[in-house]
Structure formats: structure tokens, C-alpha cells
Amino acid sequence: MSALTVRGLNVVLGERPVLREVDLTVAAGEFMGLIGPNGAGKTTLLRTVLGLVRPASGTIRVEDEPLGRVRRRVGYVPQRHEFAWDFPINVADAVLSGRVRRVGWLRRPGVADYRAAGAALARVGMTGLADRPVGQLSGGQRQRVLVARALALRPSVLLLDEPFTGLDVPTQELLTDLFTELSRENKAVLMTTHDLTGAMHTCGSLTLVNQTVIATGAPEELRDAELWRRAFGIRRGSPLLAALGVA
């Protein structure tokens, strides 16, 4: 079953085309890496799926329903700098804030919301830090809070924007295992990352993008060096191709 379907998506920001005729399908249970150079439009694509960026044209459907009806089924883990870590809030309340799209801005959270937030905290191993102010967390702990905040929504589609940037190896491994588990639980996971070799080994599928989709497939199906050259604008014989094993 298709969890996320994007068709003919065009996005223009400040009169500059950022995405052109993007077609993308992420199935339930699929862990897909969204790969491309800086400025390729990866984050813009995620933000458009979230409804934060208005497309010039195209359609986005979640579980075969228009995005506007089911936006709360989409969880989002932004890059860490996008969260206000100096805000006077503790870990538990930061995770609970992920329920806003279900609760509403003016309603108080109920028992189900606290249970969902608690389960999400446990999922990332942060229950023991629930009362700690977010400003006192390490980089890895902050990333786990953002993941828990997204999971508290209990989404069917999880969007991850560079979740491994600046993290130590143990935290990267912990989160990689978690994302893999979530896909096995039939969630669709779409992740942007600059860790290309890591994505080749951990993602079930990859989509190469540079304003438009260059190619999509399982890592072993994307061994044509020309596809990577088109996506990244690199020369023949680039060390990147050798590192990826596609030279």
C-alpha cells in the first residue's frame, strides 16, 4: 500500500523554481533515503509534504487521501537548529507538544495524549530525563527528543530531515535501529541525509533528487555511476563514486 504519493509537484520560491515535476511514492513499511546535493530541494520537498510550503502545482496524498484531510498522519523530525532549545520547557512537555495537531491549539491534552508522549519517550530511551529542561540536553539527547516528539503523533508517515548531523556513532546507530524498526511496523519513513554510504547500507530504497527525481530504487539497483553524476554534478572518476562502490 502506498503511504505517501507525490505527483507532478512543482515548487517555486521567490520566483525561483526549486522542484520540478517531482513524482515520488513511499510504500507503507518502506525506509527510503532522499539523496541529493545542497540546494537540491530535499528539505523543501519535506516541508511541502507537511503543508508548510504551498506548491505551484501537483498533488500529495497520504494513504490515498488528500493531504489536507490527513496531515496529522505525517510526523516530522526537523534539523535540530529549527527547534527553540532555549525555551523554558522540559523534555516531557516538548514531546507532548508533538500532539498539537491532534489535540488542537486551544484544547488541553488528555490521558491519551500523555500516554502517547510517554510511549514515545520510552521508545527513544528518554523516560529517565522527562523532567530535564531541554536546554540542558546534549546534541544526541536533543535529537532523540525531536524523534519522540514526532512519534507522539503516532504517524503513518515519518519525515526525517538530516537526523544524523553532528551525532556520535552510538546515537546514530540507536536511531538507525529505531527507524528500521518503525518501517518494519509498517510506517513509511522518508529521510534526507548527507551520509551517502550509510544510506546505501541502511535504507531499503533510495531516491536521487536534484530539483527533480533522477532515479529511485533499491541501493543495489542504483549502481550506474551516471545517475550519481547527474544527481550531484560530479566528474567521472570522482572519489565519491569510488566510496559508494559505483565507479
Secondary structure, DSSP 8 states (H G I E B T S, - for coil): -EEEEEEEEEEEETTEEEEEEEEEEEETT-EEEEE--TTSSHHHHHHHHTTSS--SEEEEEETTEEHHHHGGGEEEE--GGGS-TTSS-BHHHHHHGGGHHHH-TTS---HHHHHHHHHHHHHTT-GGGTTSBGGG--HHHHHHHHHHHHHTT--SEEEEESTTTT--HHHHHHHHHHHHHHHHTT-EEEEE-S-HHHHHHH-SEEEEESSSEEEEE-GGG---HHHHHHHHT--TT-HHHHHHT--
